[in-house]
Amino acid sequence: MPRLILCADDFAFSRRTSETIAALAHAGKINAISCMAVMPGWPGDSLLLAGLPRHVQIGLHLTLTGEVPLTRMPEMARDRLPTIETLRWMAIHGQLPLNEIAAEVGAQFDAFIAAMGRPPAFVDGHQHSHALPDIRDIVLAETASLAPRAWVRTCRDRLPAMLARPFAGKAIGGAWHSRGLRRAAARHGLSTNDSFAGHYDFVGDYRQLFPRFLRSPGKVHLVMCHPGAGVRAGDDIADARSREADVLRNWPIADMARARGLTFPA
């Protein structure tokens, strides 16, 4: 039977966001958590993940934009990692410092494993940076080496499915950047999700949008979300995080998934 993976991104972005995500997992409202091991609060926040239900998958949210890296990256980061727009431009024009990126990806894997005592169950990227040209090769090789049983997020989906959901333009753009990722993952012996949803502008009514993310699911239907709480400097979606958390707390997610023929949360 097809299943829903409802994944909360950005664990460790802030303590209150981590607490919100962990509480949702304990309440059976999400069944995957993607962790920013680059963040200074990650080692402490990781303790919040102890005792979660066994079906909750804990993954690595590789972060190559916007934050302070774990390693020295003189060509790419200086004091802070670039914006996704800059990183995308560098990738398209073949100007990425790949040795620096490889070292940083490895360091983030190491930080995850050090805190959790095990490899991630899945791997994705903040702002989907893991899917960019050349970066994906590094990510897939490192995943195959350090977490060979993990699956990797792809934003690729069938066109009719994307058109049936909100913000089709954003979904199609993400799918374009993920083209070929599933085949590349397979060459490394890694699997991916079959369909992907959750795109919106972080302004719209999440209560109305969420049920539409469940339309036209694949066999492994991944929906990203960004619940959280509080305010952190530079967080452009702080209000949206709180709204998402409120909706997820109160929606009968399991019943909604079942109505679409999806198993959830286990």
Contacts in CASP RR format, 6 or more apart in sequence:
PFRMAT RR
TARGET T0000
AUTHOR 0000-0000-0000
METHOD contacts of the structure
MODEL  1
MPRLILCADDFAFSRRTSETIAALAHAGKINAISCMAVMPGWPGDSLLLA
GLPRHVQIGLHLTLTGEVPLTRMPEMARDRLPTIETLRWMAIHGQLPLNE
IAAEVGAQFDAFIAAMGRPPAFVDGHQHSHALPDIRDIVLAETASLAPRA
WVRTCRDRLPAMLARPFAGKAIGGAWHSRGLRRAAARHGLSTNDSFAGHY
DFVGDYRQLFPRFLRSPGKVHLVMCHPGAGVRAGDDIADARSREADVLRN
WPIADMARARGLTFPA
1 261 0 8 1.000
1 262 0 8 1.000
1 263 0 8 1.000
2 217 0 8 1.000
2 218 0 8 1.000
2 219 0 8 1.000
2 220 0 8 1.000
2 221 0 8 1.000
2 261 0 8 1.000
2 262 0 8 1.000
2 263 0 8 1.000
3 219 0 8 1.000
3 220 0 8 1.000
3 221 0 8 1.000
3 262 0 8 1.000
3 263 0 8 1.000
3 264 0 8 1.000
4 31 0 8 1.000
4 214 0 8 1.000
4 217 0 8 1.000
4 221 0 8 1.000
4 223 0 8 1.000
4 257 0 8 1.000
4 260 0 8 1.000
4 262 0 8 1.000
4 263 0 8 1.000
4 264 0 8 1.000
5 31 0 8 1.000
5 32 0 8 1.000
5 57 0 8 1.000
5 193 0 8 1.000
5 220 0 8 1.000
5 221 0 8 1.000
5 222 0 8 1.000
5 223 0 8 1.000
6 29 0 8 1.000
6 30 0 8 1.000
6 31 0 8 1.000
6 32 0 8 1.000
6 223 0 8 1.000
6 225 0 8 1.000
6 253 0 8 1.000
6 264 0 8 1.000
6 265 0 8 1.000
7 30 0 8 1.000
7 31 0 8 1.000
7 32 0 8 1.000
7 33 0 8 1.000
7 34 0 8 1.000
7 57 0 8 1.000
7 124 0 8 1.000
7 222 0 8 1.000
7 223 0 8 1.000
7 224 0 8 1.000
7 225 0 8 1.000
8 21 0 8 1.000
8 24 0 8 1.000
8 25 0 8 1.000
8 30 0 8 1.000
8 32 0 8 1.000
8 33 0 8 1.000
8 34 0 8 1.000
8 225 0 8 1.000
8 226 0 8 1.000
8 227 0 8 1.000
9 34 0 8 1.000
9 61 0 8 1.000
9 124 0 8 1.000
9 126 0 8 1.000
9 224 0 8 1.000
9 225 0 8 1.000
9 226 0 8 1.000
10 17 0 8 1.000
10 21 0 8 1.000
10 34 0 8 1.000
10 36 0 8 1.000
10 61 0 8 1.000
10 126 0 8 1.000
10 226 0 8 1.000
10 228 0 8 1.000
11 17 0 8 1.000
11 18 0 8 1.000
11 21 0 8 1.000
11 22 0 8 1.000
11 33 0 8 1.000
11 34 0 8 1.000
11 35 0 8 1.000
11 36 0 8 1.000
11 45 0 8 1.000
11 49 0 8 1.000
11 61 0 8 1.000
12 18 0 8 1.000
12 35 0 8 1.000
12 36 0 8 1.000
12 37 0 8 1.000
12 39 0 8 1.000
12 41 0 8 1.000
12 42 0 8 1.000
12 45 0 8 1.000
12 46 0 8 1.000
13 36 0 8 1.000
13 39 0 8 1.000
13 232 0 8 1.000
13 235 0 8 1.000
14 228 0 8 1.000
14 230 0 8 1.000
14 232 0 8 1.000
14 235 0 8 1.000
15 41 0 8 1.000
15 45 0 8 1.000
16 228 0 8 1.000
16 229 0 8 1.000
16 230 0 8 1.000
17 227 0 8 1.000
17 228 0 8 1.000
17 229 0 8 1.000
17 230 0 8 1.000
17 232 0 8 1.000
17 241 0 8 1.000
18 45 0 8 1.000
18 48 0 8 1.000
19 48 0 8 1.000
19 229 0 8 1.000
20 227 0 8 1.000
20 228 0 8 1.000
20 229 0 8 1.000
20 241 0 8 1.000
20 245 0 8 1.000
21 30 0 8 1.000
21 33 0 8 1.000
21 227 0 8 1.000
21 228 0 8 1.000
22 33 0 8 1.000
22 48 0 8 1.000
22 49 0 8 1.000
22 52 0 8 1.000
24 30 0 8 1.000
24 227 0 8 1.000
24 245 0 8 1.000
24 248 0 8 1.000
24 249 0 8 1.000
25 31 0 8 1.000
25 33 0 8 1.000
25 52 0 8 1.000
25 53 0 8 1.000
25 56 0 8 1.000
26 52 0 8 1.000
26 53 0 8 1.000
27 249 0 8 1.000
28 53 0 8 1.000
28 253 0 8 1.000
28 254 0 8 1.000
28 265 0 8 1.000
29 248 0 8 1.000
29 249 0 8 1.000
29 251 0 8 1.000
29 253 0 8 1.000
29 265 0 8 1.000
30 56 0 8 1.000
30 225 0 8 1.000
30 227 0 8 1.000
30 248 0 8 1.000
30 253 0 8 1.000
30 265 0 8 1.000
31 55 0 8 1.000
31 56 0 8 1.000
31 57 0 8 1.000
31 264 0 8 1.000
31 265 0 8 1.000
31 266 0 8 1.000
32 56 0 8 1.000
32 57 0 8 1.000
32 58 0 8 1.000
32 59 0 8 1.000
32 121 0 8 1.000
32 122 0 8 1.000
32 222 0 8 1.000
33 49 0 8 1.000
33 52 0 8 1.000
33 56 0 8 1.000
33 57 0 8 1.000
33 58 0 8 1.000
33 59 0 8 1.000
34 59 0 8 1.000
34 60 0 8 1.000
34 61 0 8 1.000
34 122 0 8 1.000
34 124 0 8 1.000
34 125 0 8 1.000
35 42 0 8 1.000
35 46 0 8 1.000
35 49 0 8 1.000
35 58 0 8 1.000
35 59 0 8 1.000
35 60 0 8 1.000
35 61 0 8 1.000
35 112 0 8 1.000
35 120 0 8 1.000
36 42 0 8 1.000
36 61 0 8 1.000
36 63 0 8 1.000
36 67 0 8 1.000
36 126 0 8 1.000
37 60 0 8 1.000
37 61 0 8 1.000
37 63 0 8 1.000
37 108 0 8 1.000
37 109 0 8 1.000
37 111 0 8 1.000
37 112 0 8 1.000
37 115 0 8 1.000
38 63 0 8 1.000
38 67 0 8 1.000
38 68 0 8 1.000
38 69 0 8 1.000
38 70 0 8 1.000
38 108 0 8 1.000
38 111 0 8 1.000
39 45 0 8 1.000
39 63 0 8 1.000
39 67 0 8 1.000
40 68 0 8 1.000
42 111 0 8 1.000
42 115 0 8 1.000
43 111 0 8 1.000
43 114 0 8 1.000
43 115 0 8 1.000
44 115 0 8 1.000
46 115 0 8 1.000
46 116 0 8 1.000
49 58 0 8 1.000
49 116 0 8 1.000
52 58 0 8 1.000
53 265 0 8 1.000
55 265 0 8 1.000
55 266 0 8 1.000
56 265 0 8 1.000
57 121 0 8 1.000
57 122 0 8 1.000
58 116 0 8 1.000
58 120 0 8 1.000
58 121 0 8 1.000
59 112 0 8 1.000
59 120 0 8 1.000
59 121 0 8 1.000
59 122 0 8 1.000
59 123 0 8 1.000
59 124 0 8 1.000
59 150 0 8 1.000
60 108 0 8 1.000
60 109 0 8 1.000
60 112 0 8 1.000
60 120 0 8 1.000
60 122 0 8 1.000
60 123 0 8 1.000
60 124 0 8 1.000
60 147 0 8 1.000
61 124 0 8 1.000
61 125 0 8 1.000
61 126 0 8 1.000
62 105 0 8 1.000
62 108 0 8 1.000
62 123 0 8 1.000
62 124 0 8 1.000
62 125 0 8 1.000
62 126 0 8 1.000
62 129 0 8 1.000
62 130 0 8 1.000
62 139 0 8 1.000
63 81 0 8 1.000
63 108 0 8 1.000
63 125 0 8 1.000
63 126 0 8 1.000
63 129 0 8 1.000
64 81 0 8 1.000
64 87 0 8 1.000
64 101 0 8 1.000
64 104 0 8 1.000
64 105 0 8 1.000
64 125 0 8 1.000
64 126 0 8 1.000
64 129 0 8 1.000
64 130 0 8 1.000
64 135 0 8 1.000
65 81 0 8 1.000
65 82 0 8 1.000
65 83 0 8 1.000
65 84 0 8 1.000
65 87 0 8 1.000
65 126 0 8 1.000
65 127 0 8 1.000
65 129 0 8 1.000
66 80 0 8 1.000
66 81 0 8 1.000
66 82 0 8 1.000
66 83 0 8 1.000
67 80 0 8 1.000
67 81 0 8 1.000
67 126 0 8 1.000
68 77 0 8 1.000
68 79 0 8 1.000
68 80 0 8 1.000
68 81 0 8 1.000
69 77 0 8 1.000
69 81 0 8 1.000
69 104 0 8 1.000
69 107 0 8 1.000
70 104 0 8 1.000
70 107 0 8 1.000
70 108 0 8 1.000
70 111 0 8 1.000
71 100 0 8 1.000
71 103 0 8 1.000
71 104 0 8 1.000
71 107 0 8 1.000
72 100 0 8 1.000
73 81 0 8 1.000
73 97 0 8 1.000
73 100 0 8 1.000
73 101 0 8 1.000
73 103 0 8 1.000
73 104 0 8 1.000
74 100 0 8 1.000
75 97 0 8 1.000
75 100 0 8 1.000
76 82 0 8 1.000
76 90 0 8 1.000
76 96 0 8 1.000
76 97 0 8 1.000
76 100 0 8 1.000
76 101 0 8 1.000
77 100 0 8 1.000
81 87 0 8 1.000
82 90 0 8 1.000
84 127 0 8 1.000
84 129 0 8 1.000
87 96 0 8 1.000
87 129 0 8 1.000
87 132 0 8 1.000
88 132 0 8 1.000
88 177 0 8 1.000
89 95 0 8 1.000
90 96 0 8 1.000
91 132 0 8 1.000
91 133 0 8 1.000
91 134 0 8 1.000
91 135 0 8 1.000
92 133 0 8 1.000
94 133 0 8 1.000
94 134 0 8 1.000
96 134 0 8 1.000
96 135 0 8 1.000
98 134 0 8 1.000
98 138 0 8 1.000
101 134 0 8 1.000
101 135 0 8 1.000
101 138 0 8 1.000
102 138 0 8 1.000
102 142 0 8 1.000
105 138 0 8 1.000
105 139 0 8 1.000
105 142 0 8 1.000
106 142 0 8 1.000
106 146 0 8 1.000
109 119 0 8 1.000
109 120 0 8 1.000
109 142 0 8 1.000
109 146 0 8 1.000
109 147 0 8 1.000
112 119 0 8 1.000
112 120 0 8 1.000
113 119 0 8 1.000
113 146 0 8 1.000
119 146 0 8 1.000
119 147 0 8 1.000
119 149 0 8 1.000
119 150 0 8 1.000
120 147 0 8 1.000
120 150 0 8 1.000
121 147 0 8 1.000
121 149 0 8 1.000
121 150 0 8 1.000
121 151 0 8 1.000
122 150 0 8 1.000
122 151 0 8 1.000
122 152 0 8 1.000
122 153 0 8 1.000
123 130 0 8 1.000
123 139 0 8 1.000
123 143 0 8 1.000
123 147 0 8 1.000
123 150 0 8 1.000
123 151 0 8 1.000
123 152 0 8 1.000
123 153 0 8 1.000
124 130 0 8 1.000
124 152 0 8 1.000
124 153 0 8 1.000
125 131 0 8 1.000
125 139 0 8 1.000
125 153 0 8 1.000
128 153 0 8 1.000
128 155 0 8 1.000
128 174 0 8 1.000
128 177 0 8 1.000
128 178 0 8 1.000
129 135 0 8 1.000
130 136 0 8 1.000
130 139 0 8 1.000
130 152 0 8 1.000
130 153 0 8 1.000
131 153 0 8 1.000
131 154 0 8 1.000
131 155 0 8 1.000
131 174 0 8 1.000
131 177 0 8 1.000
131 178 0 8 1.000
131 181 0 8 1.000
132 177 0 8 1.000
136 181 0 8 1.000
136 184 0 8 1.000
137 184 0 8 1.000
139 152 0 8 1.000
140 152 0 8 1.000
140 184 0 8 1.000
140 185 0 8 1.000
140 188 0 8 1.000
140 190 0 8 1.000
141 188 0 8 1.000
143 150 0 8 1.000
143 152 0 8 1.000
143 188 0 8 1.000
143 190 0 8 1.000
144 188 0 8 1.000
144 189 0 8 1.000
144 190 0 8 1.000
148 189 0 8 1.000
148 190 0 8 1.000
150 190 0 8 1.000
151 190 0 8 1.000
151 191 0 8 1.000
151 192 0 8 1.000
151 193 0 8 1.000
152 181 0 8 1.000
152 185 0 8 1.000
152 190 0 8 1.000
152 191 0 8 1.000
152 192 0 8 1.000
153 192 0 8 1.000
153 193 0 8 1.000
153 196 0 8 1.000
153 222 0 8 1.000
154 178 0 8 1.000
154 181 0 8 1.000
154 182 0 8 1.000
154 185 0 8 1.000
154 192 0 8 1.000
154 193 0 8 1.000
154 196 0 8 1.000
155 171 0 8 1.000
155 173 0 8 1.000
155 174 0 8 1.000
155 175 0 8 1.000
155 177 0 8 1.000
155 178 0 8 1.000
155 196 0 8 1.000
156 175 0 8 1.000
156 178 0 8 1.000
156 179 0 8 1.000
156 180 0 8 1.000
156 181 0 8 1.000
156 182 0 8 1.000
156 192 0 8 1.000
156 196 0 8 1.000
157 171 0 8 1.000
157 175 0 8 1.000
157 195 0 8 1.000
157 196 0 8 1.000
157 197 0 8 1.000
158 195 0 8 1.000
158 216 0 8 1.000
159 172 0 8 1.000
160 216 0 8 1.000
161 195 0 8 1.000
161 215 0 8 1.000
161 216 0 8 1.000
161 217 0 8 1.000
161 218 0 8 1.000
162 168 0 8 1.000
162 169 0 8 1.000
162 171 0 8 1.000
162 172 0 8 1.000
162 175 0 8 1.000
164 212 0 8 1.000
164 215 0 8 1.000
164 216 0 8 1.000
165 171 0 8 1.000
165 197 0 8 1.000
165 198 0 8 1.000
165 199 0 8 1.000
165 212 0 8 1.000
165 213 0 8 1.000
165 215 0 8 1.000
165 216 0 8 1.000
166 198 0 8 1.000
166 199 0 8 1.000
166 200 0 8 1.000
166 209 0 8 1.000
166 212 0 8 1.000
166 213 0 8 1.000
167 199 0 8 1.000
167 200 0 8 1.000
167 201 0 8 1.000
169 199 0 8 1.000
170 199 0 8 1.000
170 200 0 8 1.000
170 201 0 8 1.000
171 196 0 8 1.000
171 197 0 8 1.000
171 198 0 8 1.000
171 199 0 8 1.000
174 199 0 8 1.000
175 196 0 8 1.000
181 192 0 8 1.000
182 192 0 8 1.000
185 191 0 8 1.000
185 192 0 8 1.000
193 220 0 8 1.000
193 221 0 8 1.000
193 222 0 8 1.000
194 218 0 8 1.000
194 219 0 8 1.000
194 220 0 8 1.000
194 221 0 8 1.000
195 216 0 8 1.000
195 217 0 8 1.000
195 218 0 8 1.000
195 220 0 8 1.000
195 221 0 8 1.000
195 222 0 8 1.000
196 221 0 8 1.000
196 222 0 8 1.000
196 223 0 8 1.000
196 224 0 8 1.000
197 213 0 8 1.000
197 214 0 8 1.000
197 215 0 8 1.000
197 221 0 8 1.000
197 222 0 8 1.000
197 223 0 8 1.000
197 224 0 8 1.000
198 209 0 8 1.000
198 213 0 8 1.000
198 223 0 8 1.000
198 224 0 8 1.000
198 225 0 8 1.000
200 206 0 8 1.000
200 209 0 8 1.000
202 226 0 8 1.000
202 236 0 8 1.000
202 237 0 8 1.000
202 239 0 8 1.000
202 240 0 8 1.000
203 240 0 8 1.000
206 240 0 8 1.000
206 243 0 8 1.000
206 244 0 8 1.000
206 247 0 8 1.000
207 247 0 8 1.000
207 251 0 8 1.000
210 247 0 8 1.000
210 248 0 8 1.000
210 251 0 8 1.000
211 256 0 8 1.000
213 223 0 8 1.000
214 221 0 8 1.000
214 223 0 8 1.000
214 256 0 8 1.000
214 257 0 8 1.000
214 260 0 8 1.000
214 262 0 8 1.000
215 260 0 8 1.000
217 260 0 8 1.000
217 261 0 8 1.000
217 262 0 8 1.000
221 262 0 8 1.000
225 244 0 8 1.000
225 248 0 8 1.000
226 237 0 8 1.000
226 240 0 8 1.000
226 241 0 8 1.000
226 244 0 8 1.000
227 241 0 8 1.000
227 244 0 8 1.000
227 245 0 8 1.000
227 248 0 8 1.000
228 241 0 8 1.000
228 242 0 8 1.000
228 244 0 8 1.000
228 245 0 8 1.000
229 241 0 8 1.000
229 242 0 8 1.000
229 245 0 8 1.000
230 238 0 8 1.000
230 241 0 8 1.000
230 242 0 8 1.000
231 238 0 8 1.000
232 238 0 8 1.000
235 241 0 8 1.000
253 264 0 8 1.000
253 265 0 8 1.000
254 264 0 8 1.000
254 265 0 8 1.000
257 263 0 8 1.000
257 264 0 8 1.000
258 264 0 8 1.000
END
